Amino acid sequence: MNLKQFITLCEEILEVEPGTLTMATRLDNLEEWDSLTRMDLVSYCDDNLNTTLPVEIFRDTETFQDVIDKVKPYLHVMAYEK
């Protein structure tokens, strides 16, 4: 999975229009960013990035850039494996 695919996935999970998320998007401005959404995202990463992320990984995220920073190392690993 590359970064663009991950952003598309996040937009689907958050049920926002494609192209809505930018690195500067404040998560607290998204009604859909809640504990259930974070669990969905962790679950998806566990299933598709061959890693086990702790549920609290997204706890201190304020912007979408923070989310990307947390998962980006795993995205790169998958890019090299394929």
VOTIZA-290239 format. One record per residue (C-alpha): residue in three letters; x negated, y negated, z. Coordinates in steps of 0.5 Angstrom, whole numbers, padded with zeros to 4 digits, always signed. Each point is the difference from the previous one (the first is absolute). Layout:
N
alaXYZ ...
***
This chain:
82
met+0000+0000+0000 asn-0003-0007-0002 leu+0002-0007+0003 lys+0005-0001-0005 gln+0004+0006+0001 phe+0000-0001+0008 ile+0002-0007-0001 thr+0006+0003-0004 leu+0001+0005+0005 cys+0001-0005+0006 glu+0005-0004-0004 glu+0004+0006-0001 ile+0000+0002+0007 leu+0001-0007+0002 glu+0006-0001-0005 val-0003-0006-0003 glu+0000-0002-0007 pro-0006+0002-0004 gly-0006-0006+0000 thr+0003-0002+0007 leu-0006+0002+0004 thr-0006-0004+0000 met-0006+0000+0004 ala+0002-0006+0004 thr+0008+0003+0001 arg+0001-0001+0008 leu+0003+0007+0002 asp+0004-0004+0006 asn+0004-0003-0006 leu+0002+0006-0003 glu+0007+0003+0003 glu-0002+0007-0002 trp-0007+0000+0004 asp+0002+0004+0006 ser-0002+0006+0004 leu+0003+0005-0005 thr-0003-0003-0006 arg-0007+0000+0003 met+0002+0008+0002 asp+0002+0001-0008 leu-0007-0003-0002 val-0004+0004+0005 ser+0004+0006-0002 tyr-0001-0001-0008 cys-0008-0002+0001 asp+0000+0007+0004 asp+0003+0004-0005 asn-0003-0004-0006 leu-0007-0002+0002 asn-0002+0006+0004 thr-0001-0003+0006 thr+0003-0001+0007 leu+0001-0007+0002 pro+0002-0002+0007 val+0007-0003+0000 glu-0003-0006+0004 ile-0004-0001-0006 phe+0005-0006-0003 arg+0001-0003+0007 asp-0004-0006+0000 thr+0001-0002-0008 glu+0003-0007-0001 thr-0001+0000-0007 phe+0000+0005-0006 gln-0008-0001-0001 asp+0000+0003+0007 val+0004+0006-0002 ile-0005+0001-0006 asp-0006-0001+0004 lys+0002+0006+0004 val+0002+0005-0005 lys-0005-0003-0006 pro-0006+0005+0003 tyr+0005+0006-0001 leu+0002-0003-0007 his-0007+0000-0003 val-0001+0007+0003 met+0005+0003-0004 ala-0002-0004-0006 tyr-0007+0004+0000 glu+0003+0006+0001 lys+0004+0000-0006 
***
